[in-house]
């Protein structure tokens, strides 16, 4: 059999989920399991899909992207049709080849599995000249049986990746390849950890921890792969507190033999002593250890239950209503950003990023436009962030037959099995802004995998069950002439008891880049609102105030289970100086596509390395996301002079205890306080109320401001404000 025939016939091991790499990194021994972590500096070279290069003249970090190679590579990730040299025969780049050596000094055990946590595109693995197989999926782990090729002593590992989306057309059909209208670059790489897992047999394939918070127990489900299909396997279970190492529960159970060639499966229930629940406020973690006598598998989990309640429209965390406030991370867009560098793979930076979310009172994120490295999920577990985990599928005009439900379900299975133990992951989000019956069919094929029954989100498709979420993206600034007053047309959203709970995880659409310039998609909005000569300071303040007002609107009407601003990490790509753009009759989307302008959303930092918030955003939007917050429920741009108007102020409390304090309303003109009124207020736990204040509009035309604030001794005031014009007096 020739070499490439062997490559086609040796298949990748699929459906195996092992303990998180982050729990194993740097550890040589975990019980009966040995793990060789292969992260670090690899060699890199360009080549063809069919033939490995002879020499490797670059180095690259793993995990990372080929954009981090040294010396740097030209035109990394550019779409083939955009390269000047793409039309020259034989000049087109096809593949990147990774190479490294490693030692295995002990005897080769019964089981040797190479796990590449995530890589793209069309990954092929060759160990000591033997092709271990292909992983065609780009966002889920690849497991390769390394035992036939592994040697005692030094080993050579090659990993081949397609250079871009067009590198291997025969592999593309039916597999998700990372479509995103905003991306101009598709950067391949081994963008997550690589490890060699060595164990005896019976081998622990995967475990799932299913918490029951009411009685303080956890169901432990195990899948075991014995050498002998007729073997009965005895398993020992230990649960420990992660920080203290204290044993919180133990047990044992047997899994009886099953069908030949299949994994054996079974479960038991473990009582947790002094059970501590996991929540964003108190992210307490346990570690589950399951030992077969020849292999040991560990996985972290939290005693956490989560659901969406169609009767109330609320998220329910550990049996109590819970309001989700957060933002989005577009990790693949960020990977194109000039400031990205190695940040997504630096533990210190990623942890600091998640901690900074507390500045904004956020308790949740949607990971979207690509999955981040698995370490992000571990850090979200540890820092206490709820994750709506979105599979990288975005195809707004999808039609029946666009997707293969079986192939899509295979990718969903690998995704769910990889993440099902993370307490931070609370919603399986199958797609973004997509309506396709094929997506629903794929979801239906994997619904039974997650025994915790997390809700699913089918993008803009119908909910699969009443407890699944309905996702809305009210972008009223998609109209270049929109104003804040346009918010009124979105009330109400349409939720009523019995309908699927609503998640608003994108809204607004008035973005600016980190340098304060308008993005390509919002340039005409800023010109409409501020004129053609607006300054950076004006744009930053307007963006912050409008985003704050919209956030108040979606939160205070209490129709949403989650309100998630878009977004807190993305691509900032300012327009080139002197760029000439104009709207087209078809609207912004047609203009966006036809002009091939990318980088439309950006994020909220002015310094990515230091994670410095844009100050206006922090000031205004931070208040808008305060757990105890308020909204001036008025959005007009102009009021008549010499009139008395009653302004409603909506007060909300996301906490499970009442709030008592004072509501203050001021009228300001030219920074001078013209009126000030206060009223005592008590907001019930998880409740809301509306108070009204009479305000005398002055007789002189000009710009004024209504400011409402929640005041409590020892606490910073939480403010809502509205700018308006006093209409000119007509004589």
C-alpha positions in Angstrom: 0.0 0.0 0.0 1.5 3.4 -1.0 1.9 6.3 1.4 -1.1 8.4 0.2 -3.4 5.4 0.0 -2.5 4.7 3.7 -3.5 8.3 4.4 -6.9 7.8 2.9 -7.6 4.5 4.7 -6.4 5.3 8.2 -9.3 7.2 9.8 -9.3 9.8 12.5 -10.8 8.6 15.8 -14.0 10.5 16.2 -16.5 10.8 19.1 -13.9 10.6 21.8 -13.9 13.4 24.4 -11.1 13.5 27.0 -10.4 15.7 29.9 -9.8 19.4 29.2 -6.2 20.1 28.0 -6.0 22.9 30.5 -6.4 20.5 33.4 -3.5 18.4 32.0 -1.1 21.0 30.6 2.4 20.6 32.1 1.5 17.4 34.0 3.4 14.3 33.1 1.2 12.0 35.0 -2.5 12.1 35.9 -3.3 8.9 37.8 -2.9 6.1 35.3 -2.7 8.5 32.3 0.4 10.2 30.9 0.1 13.3 28.8 2.8 14.8 26.6 1.9 18.4 25.9 3.2 19.4 22.4 2.6 23.1 22.6 5.5 25.4 21.9 7.6 26.4 18.9 7.1 24.3 15.8 8.8 24.5 12.4 6.7 25.8 9.5 6.9 25.8 5.7 4.7 26.3 2.7 3.9 23.4 0.3 1.3 21.6 -1.7 -1.6 19.6 -0.4 0.0 16.4 -1.7 3.6 16.7 -0.8 5.4 17.8 2.4 8.2 20.3 1.9 11.8 19.3 2.1 13.0 22.1 4.4 11.3 24.2 7.0 12.5 27.8 7.1 10.0 29.4 9.5 9.0 28.9 13.1 5.5 29.3 14.6 3.9 29.1 18.0 1.4 26.3 18.8 -1.3 27.2 19.7 -1.4 30.2 17.4 -1.9 31.1 13.7 0.5 31.2 10.8 0.3 35.0 10.9 2.7 34.7 13.9 5.4 32.9 11.9 9.0 34.1 12.0 10.2 35.2 9.6 6.8 36.5 8.6 4.9 35.0 5.7 3.6 37.2 2.8 -0.1 37.4 2.1 -1.1 35.1 4.9 -4.7 34.1 4.7 -5.6 36.3 1.8 -8.4 34.9 -0.3 -7.0 33.3 -3.4 -9.0 35.4 -5.8 -7.5 38.6 -4.2 -3.9 37.6 -4.7 -2.1 39.2 -7.6 -0.1 36.1 -8.2 -3.1 33.7 -8.0 -3.6 33.8 -11.7 -0.1 32.6 -12.5 0.0 28.8 -13.1 1.6 26.9 -10.3 2.1 30.0 -8.1 -0.9 29.5 -5.8 -0.1 28.6 -2.2 -2.0 25.5 -1.2 -0.9 24.4 2.2 1.1 25.1 5.4 3.1 22.2 6.9 3.9 22.2 10.6 6.8 20.0 12.0 8.2 19.1 15.4 9.9 16.3 17.1 9.3 14.9 20.6 10.5 12.0 22.7 8.6 9.1 24.2 11.1 7.4 26.4 8.8 4.8 28.1 7.3 1.7 26.6 4.4 2.4 24.3 1.2 1.7 26.2 -2.1 0.1 25.0 -3.6 3.4 24.0 -1.8 6.4 22.4 -4.0 9.2 21.1 -2.9 12.5 19.5 -5.4 15.2 20.2 -5.4 18.5 18.2 -7.9 20.6 20.1 -8.7 22.9 17.1 -7.0 23.6 13.8 -8.0 24.8 10.3 -8.3 24.0 7.4 -8.5 20.3 6.5 -6.0 19.0 8.9 -3.9 16.0 8.1 -1.5 14.3 10.6 1.6 12.3 9.8 3.6 10.6 12.5 7.0 9.1 11.6 5.9 8.9 8.0 2.6 7.2 8.7 -0.6 9.1 7.9 -2.9 9.0 10.9 -5.8 10.5 9.1 -7.7 13.7 8.4 -9.8 16.0 10.5 -12.1 17.9 8.1 -13.9 19.9 10.8 -12.3 23.2 11.6 -13.8 24.1 15.0 -13.8 20.9 17.0 -11.1 18.5 18.2 -9.3 15.9 16.1 -8.4 12.6 17.7 -5.8 10.4 15.9 -4.7 6.9 16.8 -1.0 7.3 17.2 -0.1 3.8 18.5 0.7 2.2 15.1 3.3 4.8 14.3 4.6 5.9 17.8 8.2 4.9 18.6 10.2 4.7 21.8 12.7 7.5 21.5 12.4 10.4 19.1 9.3 10.9 16.9 8.6 13.3 14.0 5.2 14.8 13.8 3.9 16.6 10.6 0.6 18.5 10.5 -0.7 19.8 7.1 -3.2 22.6 6.9 -5.0 24.0 3.9 -3.7 27.6 3.2 -7.2 29.1 2.9 -10.9 28.3 2.2 -10.0 27.3 -1.4 -7.1 25.1 -0.6 -8.9 21.8 -0.8 -12.2 22.1 -2.7 -12.9 18.3 -2.5 -13.0 18.6 1.3 -15.3 21.7 1.6 -18.7 20.3 0.6 -20.9 20.1 3.7 -18.3 21.1 6.3 -18.4 24.5 8.0 -15.5 26.6 6.8 -15.8 29.9 8.6 -17.9 32.2 6.5 -18.1 35.8 7.8 -19.0 38.8 5.7 -16.7 41.1 7.7 -13.6 39.0 7.3 -11.0 39.9 4.7 -8.5 37.2 5.8 -8.9 33.6 6.6 -5.8 32.7 8.7 -5.1 29.0 9.2 -3.2 27.6 12.1 -3.2 25.1 14.9 -5.0 27.5 17.1 -5.4 25.4 20.1 -3.3 22.9 22.1 -1.8 19.6 20.9 -1.2 16.7 23.3 -0.4 13.0 23.2 -2.5 11.0 25.6 -1.0 7.7 26.8 -2.9 5.1 28.9 -3.5 1.5 29.5 -6.8 -0.3 28.8 -9.6 0.0 29.7 -9.3 3.5 28.3 -11.6 6.3 29.6 -13.1 7.9 26.4 -15.2 10.6 28.1 -17.2 11.5 31.1 -20.2 13.8 31.7 -21.1 15.4 35.1 -24.8 16.2 35.5 -25.4 18.3 38.7 -28.6 18.3 40.7 -28.5 21.3 43.0 -31.7 20.6 44.9 -30.2 17.5 46.6 -26.5 18.2 46.2 -25.7 15.2 44.0 -24.0 14.8 40.6 -24.7 12.0 38.1 -21.5 10.7 36.6 -21.8 9.2 33.1 -18.8 7.4 31.7 -17.8 6.0 28.4 -15.1 3.3 28.4 -13.1 1.6 25.6 -11.8 -1.8 26.8 -9.3 -3.9 24.9 -11.8 -6.8 25.1 -15.3 -6.0 24.0 -16.6 -8.7 26.5 -14.8 -7.1 29.5 -16.7 -5.7 32.5 -15.0 -2.6 33.8 -15.0 -1.5 37.4 -14.7 2.3 37.9 -13.7 4.3 40.9 -15.1 7.9 41.2 -13.7 10.7 43.3 -15.0 14.3 43.5 -12.7 17.0 44.9 -12.9 20.7 45.5 -10.6 22.3 43.0 -9.1 25.0 45.2 -8.7 23.0 48.4 -8.3 19.5 47.0 -10.6 18.3 49.7 -12.5 15.1 48.8 -16.2 15.9 48.5 -17.6 12.6 47.4 -16.6 9.1 46.3 -18.2 6.1 44.7 -17.7 3.1 42.5 -19.7 1.3 39.8 -19.3 -1.4 37.1 -20.0 -1.1 33.4 -21.0 -4.4 31.9 -19.8 -5.5 28.4 -21.6 -4.2 25.4 -21.6 -4.8 21.7 -18.2 -5.6 20.1 -16.3 -2.6 18.9 -18.5 0.0 20.8 -17.8 2.0 23.9 -19.2 0.7 27.2 -21.3 3.2 29.1 -22.8 3.5 32.5 -23.5 6.0 35.3 -23.7 6.5 39.0 -24.8 9.2 41.4 -22.4 10.9 43.9 -23.5 12.9 46.9 -21.5 16.1 47.4 -20.6 16.9 51.0 -21.2 20.5 52.0 -22.3 21.2 48.4 -21.3 24.6 47.1 -23.2 26.0 44.0 -21.5 27.6 41.0 -22.7 31.0 39.8 -21.0 34.1 38.3 -21.0 35.7 41.8 -19.5 32.5 43.4 -17.8 30.3 40.8 -17.0 27.3 42.9 -15.5 24.4 41.0 -15.2 20.7 41.6 -13.0 18.1 39.8 -14.4 14.7 38.8 -11.9 11.8 38.6 -12.9 8.5 37.1 -10.4 5.6 37.3 -10.6 2.4 35.3 -7.5 0.9 37.0 -5.6 1.4 33.7 -6.6 5.0 32.8 -7.6 8.1 34.8 -9.8 10.8 33.4 -10.4 14.1 35.2 -12.8 16.9 34.3 -13.9 20.0 36.1 -17.5 20.9 36.7 -19.7 23.1 38.8 -22.9 22.4 40.8 -25.0 24.5 38.5 -28.4 24.2 36.8 -29.6 26.5 34.1 -32.7 26.8 32.0 -34.9 29.4 30.2 -38.4 29.6 31.5 -41.1 30.2 28.8 -43.7 31.1 31.5 -41.7 34.2 32.7 -39.3 34.7 29.8 -36.4 34.7 32.4 -33.2 32.7 32.7 -33.3 30.5 35.8 -30.0 29.8 37.5 -29.9 27.2 40.3 -33.7 27.5 40.7 -33.8 31.3 40.9 -34.6 33.9 38.2 -31.4 35.5 36.8 -30.9 38.4 34.5 -28.1 38.1 32.0 -26.1 41.2 31.1 -23.2 41.0 28.8 -21.5 41.4 25.5 -19.9 39.4 22.6 -16.5 38.1 21.6 -15.8 37.8 17.9 -12.6 35.9 18.2 -11.9 35.1 14.5 -12.4 38.8 13.7 -10.0 39.7 16.5 -7.5 37.3 15.1 -7.2 39.5 12.0 -6.7 42.7 14.0 -3.2 44.3 14.0 -3.3 44.4 17.8 -4.2 40.7 18.2 -0.6 39.3 18.3 -0.5 36.4 20.7 -3.2 37.7 23.1 -5.8 34.9 22.6 -3.2 32.4 23.8 -1.7 34.3 26.7 -3.2 33.0 29.9 -2.6 36.2 31.8 -4.2 38.4 29.2 -7.3 36.2 28.7 -7.9 36.1 32.4 -7.5 39.8 32.7 -9.9 40.3 29.8 -12.6 38.3 31.6 -12.0 40.1 34.9 -12.4 43.4 33.1 -16.0 42.5 32.2 -16.9 43.2 35.9 -16.2 46.9 35.2 -19.3 46.8 33.0 -21.5 44.7 35.4 -21.5 41.9 32.8 -22.1 38.3 33.9 -22.3 36.7 30.4 -20.7 36.6 26.9 -21.6 35.2 23.6 -18.5 33.6 22.0 -19.3 34.1 18.3 -17.7 34.2 14.9 -15.4 31.3 15.8 -14.6 29.3 18.9 -11.8 30.6 21.1 -9.1 28.3 22.5 -10.4 25.8 25.2 -8.5 27.7 27.9 -11.1 30.5 27.5 -13.8 28.2 28.7 -11.7 27.1 31.7 -11.1 30.7 32.6 -14.8 31.6 32.2 -15.5 28.7 34.6 -13.0 30.1 37.1 -14.0 33.8 36.8 -17.8 33.2 36.7 -19.0 34.2 33.2 -22.1 32.6 31.6 -21.4 31.7 27.9 -23.8 31.5 25.0 -21.6 29.3 22.9 -22.2 29.9 19.2 -21.2 27.4 16.5 -19.5 29.2 13.6 -22.3 29.0 11.1 -23.6 32.2 9.6 -25.6 32.0 6.3 -28.5 34.5 6.3 -30.1 33.5 3.0 -29.9 29.7 3.7 -32.3 27.5 1.8 -33.4 23.9 2.4 -30.6 21.7 1.2 -27.8 24.2 1.8 -26.5 22.1 4.7 -26.2 18.4 5.2 -27.9 17.7 8.6 -25.9 14.6 9.2 -22.6 16.2 8.6 -23.6 19.3 10.6 -24.8 17.0 13.4 -21.4 15.3 13.4 -19.7 18.6 14.1 -22.3 19.5 16.7 -21.7 16.2 18.5 -17.9 16.9 18.7 -18.7 20.4 20.0 -21.1 19.4 22.7 -19.0 16.5 23.9 -16.0 18.8 24.2 -17.8 21.4 26.3 -20.6 19.7 28.3 -18.8 19.7 31.6 -18.2 23.5 31.6 -20.5 25.3 34.1 -19.9 28.5 32.2 -21.5 27.1 29.0 -25.3 27.6 29.4 -26.7 27.9 25.9 -25.8 25.8 22.8 -26.1 28.4 20.0 -26.3 26.4 16.7 -25.9 29.4 14.3 -26.0 33.1 13.8 -28.7 35.0 11.9 -29.6 31.9 9.9 -33.0 30.4 9.0 -32.6 26.8 7.7 -34.7 23.7 8.4 -31.4 21.7 8.0 -30.0 23.4 11.1 -33.1 22.3 13.1 -32.7 18.8 11.8 -29.1 18.7 12.9 -30.0 20.0 16.4 -32.6 17.3 16.6 -30.0 14.6 16.0 -27.8 15.7 19.1 -30.5 16.9 21.6 -30.0 13.8 23.7 -26.3 14.2 24.2 -26.4 16.8 27.0 -28.0 15.2 30.0 -28.1 18.7 31.7 -30.6 19.8 29.0 -29.1 23.2 28.3 -31.3 25.3 26.0 -30.6 25.6 22.3 -30.6 28.6 20.0 -31.4 28.2 16.3 -30.4 31.6 15.2 -33.4 33.1 13.4 -35.0 29.7 13.0 -37.9 28.5 15.1 -37.2 27.3 18.6 -36.9 23.5 18.9 -38.7 23.5 22.3 -40.5 26.1 24.5 -37.4 26.4 26.8 -35.1 27.3 23.9 -34.2 30.9 23.2 -35.4 33.2 20.5 -32.6 35.5 19.3 -33.3 39.0 18.1 -30.9 41.6 16.6 -32.7 45.0 16.5 -30.3 47.1 14.4 -32.3 50.2 13.9 -29.1 52.1 12.9 -29.0 49.9 9.8 -30.8 53.0 8.4 -28.2 55.7 7.9 -30.9 58.3 8.8 -32.0 56.7 12.0 -32.2 58.5 15.3 -32.6 57.5 18.9 -36.3 58.2 18.7 -36.6 55.2 16.3 -36.4 52.9 19.3 -40.1 53.3 19.9 -41.0 51.2 16.8 -39.4 48.1 18.5 -41.8 48.1 21.4 -42.9 45.5 22.3 -40.7 42.6 21.2 -43.6 40.2 21.2 -42.8 37.9 24.1 -45.7 36.6 26.1 -46.1 33.8 28.6 -45.6 30.4 26.9 -43.4 31.8 24.1 -39.7 31.1 23.9 -37.6 33.5 26.0 -35.9 36.3 24.1 -32.2 37.0 23.9 -31.1 40.3 22.4 -27.4 39.7 21.8 -26.9 42.3 19.1 -28.5 45.8 18.8 -27.8 49.3 17.7 -25.3 49.3 14.8 -23.7 52.7 15.5 -20.0 51.6 15.8 -16.7 53.5 15.8 -13.2 52.1 15.6 -10.7 52.1 18.5 -9.2 55.4 17.2 -12.6 57.0 17.4 -13.2 57.1 13.6 -16.5 55.9 12.1 -16.5 52.3 10.8 -17.5 51.8 7.1 -21.0 50.8 8.1 -21.7 53.7 10.5 -20.0 56.6 8.6 -23.2 57.9 7.2 -25.0 57.6 10.6 -22.4 59.8 12.2 -22.7 62.3 9.4 -26.5 62.4 9.8 -26.3 62.8 13.5 -23.3 65.0 13.9 -22.6 66.5 10.5 -19.7 65.7 8.2 -17.0 67.4 10.3 -17.5 65.6 13.6 -14.6 65.1 16.0 -13.4 61.9 17.7 -14.6 63.1 21.0 -18.1 63.8 19.6 -18.3 60.4 18.0 -17.2 58.6 21.1 -19.6 60.4 23.4 -22.5 60.0 21.0 -21.8 56.3 20.6 -21.6 55.8 24.3 -24.8 57.7 25.1 -26.8 56.1 22.4 -25.6 52.6 23.3 -26.4 53.3 26.9 -29.9 54.4 26.0 -30.6 51.4 23.9 -29.2 49.1 26.7 -31.6 50.7 29.2 -34.4 50.2 26.7 -33.9 46.5 26.3 -33.3 45.9 29.9 -36.0 48.0 31.5 -38.8 46.8 29.4 -38.1 43.4 31.0 -39.0 41.3 27.9 -35.5 39.8 27.6 -33.8 36.9 29.4 -30.5 38.4 28.3 -29.2 41.7 26.9 -25.8 41.4 25.3 -24.0 44.4 23.7 -22.2 43.9 20.4 -19.3 43.7 21.0 -16.3 43.8 23.4 -13.7 42.1 21.3 -13.5 42.2 17.5 -11.7 43.7 14.5 -10.9 47.4 14.3 -10.1 48.3 10.7 -10.4 52.1 10.1 -11.1 53.3 6.6 -8.1 54.3 4.6 -7.5 58.1 4.6 -9.5 59.7 1.8 -11.7 56.6 1.2 -14.7 57.6 -0.8 -17.9 55.7 0.0 -21.5 56.3 -0.7 -24.7 54.5 0.1 -26.4 52.5 -2.6 -30.2 52.2 -3.2 -30.2 48.6 -2.0 -29.3 49.6 1.5 -26.2 49.1 3.7 -26.0 45.4 3.3 -25.8 45.6 -0.5 -23.4 48.4 -0.3 -21.3 46.5 2.2 -21.1 43.4 0.0 -20.7 45.2 -3.3 -17.9 47.5 -2.2 -16.0 44.6 -0.5 -15.4 46.8 2.6 -14.6 44.7 5.7 -14.3 45.6 9.4 -17.6 47.2 10.3 -18.1 46.7 14.0 -14.9 47.1 16.1 -14.9 46.9 19.9 -14.7 49.1 23.1 -11.0 49.4 23.9 -8.5 52.1 23.3 -5.6 49.9 24.3 -5.9 46.1 23.7 -2.7 45.1 25.5 -3.6 47.1 28.6 -7.3 46.4 28.2 -8.2 50.1 28.7 -11.8 50.8 28.1 -12.8 53.8 26.0 -13.7 56.1 28.8 -17.0 57.4 27.5 -18.2 53.8 26.9 -17.2 52.8 30.5 -18.9 55.8 32.0 -22.3 55.7 30.2 -22.7 52.0 29.2 -21.4 50.8 32.5 -24.3 52.6 34.3 -26.7 51.2 31.7 -25.8 47.7 32.7 -25.9 48.3 36.5 -27.7 45.5 38.3 -29.9 48.1 39.9 -30.6 50.5 37.0 -33.0 53.0 35.5 -34.2 54.5 32.2 -35.7 57.8 31.3 -38.5 56.4 29.1 -38.5 59.3 26.7 -36.5 59.5 23.4 -37.7 62.6 21.6 -35.1 65.0 20.1 -37.2 68.1 20.7 -39.8 69.5 23.2 -41.9 72.6 23.0 -40.9 75.6 25.1 -42.6 76.8 28.3 -44.4 73.5 28.8 -44.6 71.1 31.8 -44.0 67.5 30.9 -44.1 64.4 33.0 -41.1 62.2 32.3 -41.5 58.5 33.3 -38.4 56.9 34.9 -38.3 53.1 35.0 -36.4 51.5 37.9 -35.2 47.9 37.7 -33.5 45.6 40.2 -31.8 42.4 39.0 -30.8 41.4 42.5 -32.7 38.9 44.7 -33.1 41.4 47.5 -35.0 44.8 47.6 -33.2 48.0 46.9 -33.9 51.2 48.9 -32.6 54.6 48.0 -33.4 57.9 46.3 -34.3 58.8 42.7 -33.1 62.2 41.6 -34.1 64.0 38.4 -32.4 67.2 37.1 -32.9 69.5 34.2 -29.7 71.0 32.9 -29.0 73.6 30.2 -25.5 74.6 29.3 -24.2 72.6 32.3 -26.4 74.7 34.6 -28.9 72.9 36.9 -32.3 74.6 36.3 -34.4 72.1 38.3 -33.8 69.2 40.7 -36.3 66.9 42.3 -35.9 63.8 44.5 -38.1 61.0 45.6 -37.6 58.0 47.9 -37.7 54.7 46.1 -37.9 51.0 46.9 -37.4 48.5 44.1 -38.6 44.9 44.9 -36.2 42.0 44.4 -36.0 41.1 40.7 -38.7 43.7 40.1 -39.3 47.1 38.5 -41.4 50.2 39.0 -42.0 53.5 37.3 -42.0 56.9 38.9 -42.9 60.2 37.1 -41.4 63.6 37.5 -42.9 66.9 36.2 -40.3 69.0 34.4 -40.7 72.6 33.3 -39.3 73.0 29.8 -37.7 76.5 29.6 -38.8 79.1 27.2 -35.5 79.7 25.6 -34.5 77.5 22.7 -31.3 75.5 22.8 -29.8 72.2 24.0 -30.9 70.8 27.4 -30.6 67.5 29.2 -32.7 65.4 31.5 -30.6 63.4 34.0 -32.1 60.7 36.3 -30.0 59.1 39.0 -30.2 56.4 41.6 -28.6 57.6 44.8 -27.6 55.5 47.8 -25.1 56.5 50.6 -21.7 55.1 50.0 -22.4 54.1 46.4 -21.6 55.8 43.1 -24.8 57.3 41.5 -26.2 55.3 38.6 -27.4 57.7 35.8 -29.6 57.8 32.8 -29.7 60.9 30.6 -31.4 62.3 27.5 -30.3 65.3 25.4 -33.0 67.3 23.7 -33.6 70.6 21.9 -36.0 73.2 23.1 -37.9 74.2 20.0 -37.6 77.7 18.8 -40.4 80.1 19.9 -42.7 81.0 17.0 -44.0 84.6 17.2 
